[in-house]
Structure formats: C-alpha cells, structure tokens
Amino acid sequence: MAKNFTNVKAGAETIIKTWLHLRPKERLLIVSSDQYLKEAQILKAVGMKQRGRVDLMIVEKKGKKVGVFFDENENIFKGYQAIIGASDYSIVTTKAAKKAIASGSKFLSLPLLTNDNRSLLEYPFLQMDTKKSKMMAHVIMGYLQGASEVRVTTQAGSDLKFYKRGRKPGFFNGVVKDGKGFSSASIEVYVPIEETKTEGIMVVDGSFGYIGKAKEPVKLIFKEGKIIEIEDNQEGRRLKAYIEDYKDPLMYSAAELGIGLNSLAKCAGNSYIEDESAYGTFHIGFGRNIALGGIQEANGHFDVVAKRPDIYADNRMIMQQGKIIVPEPQVY
C-alpha cells in the first residue's frame, strides 16, 4: 500500500499544532531514521511554518536497540525546548529523554514503525478528540489512584493481579501539555506497576506490539512479576524469540499496565501504537518503565495487547468487556 502524503501532512499538522503546540522560536529536534526521512521532513516543514527552529537528527541504529545511543549520550537533547522521537522504535524510556523531560523540555513519543507500508502519520486514529480522551482517562484514573490492587480478567482466559503501592497512574492523549511536558501517540491510561508482583495468566489475543497481530491466542503465566511460561504454539515461539533477542532477563518482567482509550483505533497488528491505544483493550508493558514512574532499567520496552477486559480497582469494577462503566469521575 502506497503512502498518501496528503494525509501524512494532515497528521503532521495535528502533531505539531495540537499535540506539541510548538510556539514561535521554540527549538524543536525531530529524531528519525532514513526509513522515515520523508515523514520527518514533513514534520519539519510544518514546524517551521509555526516559526519554530527545527533540526533533524537521523539515527543509524534501527529496531529495538535504537535507544542504546540515547542512553550513552544523555545530554544530547540539551538546548532543545521540544523533541519528537520519530524513529521506528520508541526512545522515550531512554536516559536522554528522561533528562530532557526533567529539565522542562517537551517530549513526544511517536514511533513510526508500521506493518502495512502506510505512514503512521496517515492513520485515522491520530485524529481522536483529545478532550474526550482526557475525560475518559480522568474517569479511570479517579478509581485507580487510591487502589492498591488491580485485577484484570477476560472471557478468553486472562486472570491477572497487578499491584501499585506508591505508584501513580498517568495518561497519554498526544497533547504534551496534558501530560505535563511528556506524551505519546499511544492514547491510554498507564500504571507503572510494582515490578515484582504481577501474578496470574494473560491470554494475548490482540497483538505482540512491534511484531504484529497475534494470529492465535498465546497464554502467558506470571509469577512474582515475570513471565515464567509462554504457551508452546507457533505464535508463542515467535514471541519468545523476540524477547530473547533483547538479551536481557528483565524483558520478561511486567512493568506497565495500560488501558486503551482511542475509539478511532483498531487492534489489527499494523501499528503497535494503534494496537495498544484501541479502546476495548488492555496491555502489559515489559522491560524499562522509568519514564512512566517506575524503577526498572532494561534494554528496551515492548507491549502485548489483549481484548475486552473486565477491570477491577480494589474489587470495584471500572470496565466491563472493555467498556468504561463507572458513572462519573472521582476527585483525586
């Protein structure tokens, strides 16, 4: 499928004007790679129309190891008031991104990897109403905030318990101002769960993040926060090989619970950002979670997605079959 660059430009304008809200004279850095040079150039052109000062950084490393450079060069974003991570994989969990956010710079995570040859910037889910997603997030966060335990079940067989003592939920809706300077194209509520306490079974029937759609359900068994068993079927072996390639045992550790909020998104395996954003899904993030408020360092971060969850915050149901059922937000 060929890229439609008219739609790409519309997506770029949403990102620069609505999400990043680039102001005149702000210095913006767009981190990308040769594979996405055209998209990066369009983002740059839109940024310059906002009278921003825009630079491109084209990275050589691709794939899950792209973040290594930004761990080794944590001051590389110094002097920029805004950064967009628009390479194939996310770099928001790196030390450089963490330092930039802490210094007051705006950071938007926009990994552009897709599995259908379309540009991520032309996907319709980017046009989700940001005010609506913020409202939905606050409904869920109001109940998660004071809870110490979150249980998630699905009719497919998932039955999980997550723990979050001392951990605060947050949300992404693309808009960096709403995220207090940091956001992602993944429109979701996230919880940086306690890294050693997740217990139970997850049946992945949505997607395996970066590597695409789950062509058959895969059962994962958790104990003390880690996957201790992956179902031995074709898709389970594919997932295991992907995790092993990180060469880091912490990539088996559950580090994030995410709840998709984007009613325009589909969990079709074409874009991991779209998959984990889809309303009616939940996901578990593995590996590094320091940018989310956790304490775990690792060689990377990836997510697996399942559909139609029932979610309970301290035994109070807040989602049923993937739909928010609480009547109104609480004050927190």
C-alpha positions as CSV (number, residue, x, y, z in Angstrom):
1,M,0.0,0.0,0.0
2,A,1.5,3.4,-1.1
3,K,1.8,6.2,1.4
4,N,-0.7,9.0,1.0
5,F,1.3,12.1,1.7
6,T,-1.7,14.4,1.7
7,N,-2.9,12.5,4.7
8,V,0.6,12.4,6.1
9,K,0.7,16.2,6.1
10,A,-2.7,16.3,7.9
11,G,-1.3,14.0,10.6
12,A,1.9,16.1,10.9
13,E,-0.2,19.3,11.4
14,T,-2.2,17.6,14.2
15,I,1.1,16.5,15.9
16,I,2.9,19.9,15.6
17,K,-0.1,22.2,16.2
18,T,-2.4,20.3,18.5
19,W,-0.2,17.8,20.3
20,L,3.1,19.5,20.6
21,H,1.7,23.1,20.4
22,L,5.0,24.4,19.1
23,R,5.4,28.0,19.8
24,P,7.3,30.6,17.7
25,K,11.1,30.5,18.3
26,E,11.0,27.2,20.2
27,R,13.8,24.9,19.1
28,L,12.5,21.5,18.1
29,L,14.5,18.4,17.4
30,I,13.0,15.6,15.3
31,V,14.8,12.2,15.8
32,S,14.2,9.9,12.9
33,S,15.9,7.5,10.5
34,D,16.4,7.2,6.7
35,Q,13.4,4.9,6.5
36,Y,11.1,7.8,7.7
37,L,13.0,10.7,6.3
38,K,10.0,11.9,4.2
39,E,7.8,12.0,7.2
40,A,10.4,13.7,9.3
41,Q,10.8,16.4,6.6
42,I,7.1,17.0,6.5
43,L,7.0,17.4,10.3
44,K,9.9,19.8,10.0
45,A,8.1,21.9,7.3
46,V,5.0,22.2,9.5
47,G,7.2,23.1,12.5
48,M,8.9,25.9,10.5
49,K,5.5,27.3,9.5
50,Q,4.9,27.7,13.2
51,R,8.1,29.8,13.2
52,G,9.9,27.2,15.2
53,R,13.5,26.4,14.8
54,V,13.6,22.8,13.7
55,D,16.5,20.4,13.4
56,L,16.5,16.7,12.2
57,M,18.7,14.0,13.8
58,I,18.9,10.9,11.6
59,V,20.0,7.9,13.6
60,E,21.8,4.9,12.1
61,K,20.7,2.2,14.6
62,K,17.3,0.7,14.0
63,G,15.0,-1.7,15.8
64,K,14.9,-2.4,19.5
65,K,18.5,-1.3,20.0
66,V,17.9,2.3,18.8
67,G,17.7,3.5,22.4
68,V,21.2,2.5,23.3
69,F,22.7,5.6,21.8
70,F,20.4,7.8,23.8
71,D,21.3,6.0,27.0
72,E,25.0,6.6,26.3
73,N,24.5,10.3,25.4
74,E,22.1,11.5,27.9
75,N,22.8,15.2,27.3
76,I,22.2,15.1,23.6
77,F,18.8,16.9,23.8
78,K,20.3,19.9,25.7
79,G,19.2,23.2,24.2
80,Y,16.0,22.0,22.7
81,Q,12.6,23.0,24.1
82,A,10.8,20.3,22.2
83,I,11.7,16.8,21.0
84,I,9.8,14.3,18.8
85,G,11.0,10.7,18.9
86,A,10.0,9.6,15.4
87,S,12.3,6.7,14.6
88,D,11.0,3.1,14.3
89,Y,11.0,2.2,18.0
90,S,10.3,4.4,21.0
91,I,13.1,6.3,22.6
92,V,11.1,7.8,25.4
93,T,12.3,5.3,28.0
94,T,16.0,6.3,27.5
95,K,18.2,8.4,29.8
96,A,18.4,11.3,27.4
97,A,14.6,11.6,27.1
98,K,14.2,11.3,30.9
99,K,16.8,14.1,31.4
100,A,15.1,16.3,28.8
101,I,11.7,15.9,30.4
102,A,13.2,16.6,33.8
103,S,14.7,19.8,32.5
104,G,11.4,21.1,31.3
105,S,11.6,20.2,27.6
106,K,8.5,18.9,25.8
107,F,8.9,15.3,24.6
108,L,6.5,13.4,22.2
109,S,7.0,9.7,21.6
110,L,6.0,9.0,18.0
111,P,7.5,5.6,16.9
112,L,6.7,5.3,13.2
113,L,7.1,1.6,12.6
114,T,4.1,0.1,10.8
115,N,3.5,-3.4,9.3
116,D,1.3,-2.4,6.3
117,N,3.6,0.1,4.4
118,R,1.4,3.0,5.3
119,S,2.8,6.0,7.1
120,L,1.7,6.2,10.8
121,L,1.0,9.9,10.2
122,E,-1.9,9.0,7.8
123,Y,-3.6,6.7,10.3
124,P,-7.1,8.0,11.3
125,F,-6.6,7.2,15.0
126,L,-4.3,10.3,15.3
127,Q,-7.4,12.4,14.9
128,M,-9.0,11.2,18.2
129,D,-10.7,14.0,20.1
130,T,-8.1,14.9,22.7
131,K,-10.6,16.4,25.1
132,K,-12.7,13.3,25.0
133,S,-9.7,11.0,25.6
134,K,-8.6,13.2,28.5
135,M,-12.1,13.0,30.1
136,M,-12.1,9.2,29.7
137,A,-8.6,9.0,31.3
138,H,-9.7,11.0,34.3
139,V,-12.7,8.8,34.9
140,I,-10.4,5.7,35.0
141,M,-7.6,7.4,36.9
142,G,-10.0,8.6,39.6
143,Y,-10.6,5.0,40.6
144,L,-7.1,3.7,40.1
145,Q,-5.4,6.5,42.1
146,G,-6.3,5.2,45.5
147,A,-6.4,1.5,44.7
148,S,-3.5,-0.8,45.8
149,E,-4.5,-3.8,43.6
150,V,-5.9,-4.0,40.1
151,R,-7.4,-7.2,38.7
152,V,-8.0,-7.9,35.0
153,T,-9.9,-10.8,33.6
154,T,-11.1,-11.7,30.1
155,Q,-13.5,-14.3,28.6
156,A,-10.5,-15.6,26.7
157,G,-8.9,-16.7,29.9
158,S,-6.9,-13.9,31.3
159,D,-6.9,-13.5,35.1
160,L,-4.2,-11.2,36.5
161,K,-3.5,-9.2,39.6
162,F,-1.3,-6.1,39.5
163,Y,0.0,-4.1,42.5
164,K,0.7,-0.4,42.6
165,R,1.5,0.8,46.1
166,G,3.3,4.1,45.8
167,R,2.7,4.2,42.0
168,K,0.6,6.9,40.3
169,P,-1.4,6.3,37.1
170,G,-1.0,8.6,34.2
171,F,-2.3,9.1,30.7
172,F,-1.3,9.9,27.2
173,N,-3.5,11.6,24.6
174,G,-0.8,13.0,22.4
175,V,-1.0,16.5,24.0
176,V,2.2,17.2,25.8
177,K,0.6,20.0,27.9
178,D,-1.9,17.5,29.3
179,G,1.0,15.1,30.1
180,K,2.9,17.9,31.9
181,G,5.5,18.0,29.1
182,F,5.6,14.4,28.1
183,S,3.2,12.4,25.9
184,S,2.8,9.7,23.4
185,A,0.8,8.9,20.3
186,S,-0.5,5.9,22.3
187,I,-3.7,7.2,23.8
188,E,-4.1,5.3,27.0
189,V,-4.1,5.3,30.8
190,Y,-0.9,3.7,32.1
191,V,0.1,2.4,35.6
192,P,3.8,1.8,36.4
193,I,3.0,-1.3,38.4
194,E,5.2,-2.9,41.0
195,E,7.7,-4.8,39.0
196,T,8.0,-8.0,41.1
197,K,4.4,-8.7,42.0
198,T,2.2,-9.4,38.9
199,E,0.6,-12.8,39.2
200,G,-1.7,-14.9,37.0
201,I,-2.5,-15.6,33.4
202,M,-2.7,-13.4,30.3
203,V,-4.2,-14.7,27.1
204,V,-2.8,-12.5,24.4
205,D,-5.5,-12.3,21.6
206,G,-4.7,-8.8,20.3
207,S,-1.1,-8.1,19.2
208,F,2.5,-8.6,20.1
209,G,3.3,-4.9,19.8
210,Y,6.1,-4.2,17.3
211,I,5.9,-7.7,15.7
212,G,2.3,-7.5,14.8
213,K,-1.0,-9.3,15.2
214,A,-1.4,-12.4,17.4
215,K,-2.6,-14.9,14.8
216,E,-3.6,-17.3,17.5
217,P,-4.1,-16.7,21.3
218,V,-1.0,-17.2,23.4
219,K,-1.1,-17.9,27.2
220,L,1.5,-16.2,29.4
221,I,1.9,-17.3,33.0
222,F,3.2,-14.8,35.5
223,K,4.8,-15.3,38.9
224,E,6.4,-12.6,41.1
225,G,6.2,-10.1,38.2
226,K,7.8,-12.3,35.5
227,I,6.7,-14.4,32.7
228,I,7.6,-17.9,33.7
229,E,5.9,-19.8,30.9
230,I,4.9,-18.9,27.3
231,E,2.5,-21.3,25.6
232,D,4.3,-23.5,23.1
233,N,2.5,-22.8,19.9
234,Q,3.6,-21.1,16.7
235,E,2.8,-17.6,17.9
236,G,4.2,-18.3,21.4
237,R,7.5,-19.3,19.9
238,R,7.6,-16.2,17.8
239,L,7.0,-14.0,20.9
240,K,9.7,-15.9,22.9
241,A,12.3,-15.5,20.1
242,Y,11.6,-11.8,20.0
243,I,12.0,-11.4,23.8
244,E,15.2,-13.5,23.8
245,D,16.7,-11.2,21.2
246,Y,16.9,-8.4,23.7
247,K,19.4,-10.5,25.7
248,D,18.1,-9.1,29.0
249,P,16.1,-11.2,31.5
250,L,14.3,-8.0,32.7
251,M,12.4,-8.0,29.4
252,Y,10.3,-10.8,30.9
253,S,9.3,-8.5,33.8
254,A,5.8,-6.8,33.7
255,A,6.4,-3.1,34.2
256,E,3.3,-1.4,33.0
257,L,-0.5,-1.9,32.9
258,G,-2.1,0.1,30.1
259,I,-5.7,0.7,29.1
260,G,-6.5,1.8,25.6
261,L,-8.7,4.9,25.2
262,N,-8.8,5.6,21.4
263,S,-12.2,4.9,19.9
264,L,-10.8,5.5,16.4
265,A,-8.0,3.0,16.8
266,K,-8.1,-0.7,15.8
267,C,-6.1,-3.6,17.2
268,A,-5.2,-5.0,13.8
269,G,-1.5,-5.6,14.2
270,N,-0.5,-2.8,11.7
271,S,1.0,-0.4,14.3
272,Y,1.8,-1.2,17.9
273,I,0.9,2.4,18.9
274,E,-2.5,2.0,17.4
275,D,-3.0,-1.5,18.8
276,E,-2.3,-0.5,22.4
277,S,-4.4,2.6,22.0
278,A,-7.5,0.8,20.9
279,Y,-10.5,1.3,23.2
280,G,-11.7,-2.0,24.5
281,T,-8.1,-3.4,25.0
282,F,-5.6,-3.6,27.8
283,H,-1.8,-4.2,27.5
284,I,1.1,-5.2,29.6
285,G,4.4,-3.4,29.0
286,F,7.7,-5.2,29.7
287,G,11.2,-4.1,30.5
288,R,12.0,-0.4,31.1
289,N,9.5,1.8,32.8
290,I,11.5,4.7,34.3
291,A,9.8,7.3,32.1
292,L,6.4,6.2,33.4
293,G,7.3,6.5,37.1
294,G,8.7,3.0,37.7
295,I,12.2,2.0,38.8
296,Q,13.2,-0.7,36.3
297,E,16.0,-0.2,33.8
298,A,16.2,-2.6,30.9
299,N,17.4,-2.9,27.3
300,G,14.0,-1.8,26.0
301,H,10.3,-1.8,26.3
302,F,7.6,-3.7,24.4
303,D,3.9,-4.4,24.9
304,V,1.4,-7.2,24.4
305,V,-2.3,-6.5,23.9
306,A,-5.5,-8.4,24.8
307,K,-9.1,-7.6,24.1
308,R,-12.3,-6.9,26.0
309,P,-11.1,-6.8,29.6
310,D,-13.1,-6.7,32.9
311,I,-11.0,-4.4,35.1
312,Y,-11.4,-4.0,38.9
313,A,-9.7,-1.4,41.1
314,D,-9.7,-2.9,44.7
315,N,-12.6,-5.1,43.7
316,R,-14.7,-2.3,42.2
317,M,-15.4,-3.0,38.5
318,I,-14.5,0.0,36.4
319,M,-14.5,-1.6,32.9
320,Q,-16.7,-4.4,31.6
321,Q,-15.9,-6.2,28.3
322,G,-13.6,-3.2,27.5
323,K,-16.1,-0.5,28.2
324,I,-15.9,2.1,31.0
325,I,-18.9,1.5,33.3
326,V,-18.2,3.9,36.2
327,P,-20.8,6.7,36.2
328,E,-18.6,9.7,36.9
329,P,-15.0,10.7,37.7
330,Q,-13.8,11.0,41.3
331,V,-11.7,13.8,42.6
332,Y,-8.2,12.8,43.3
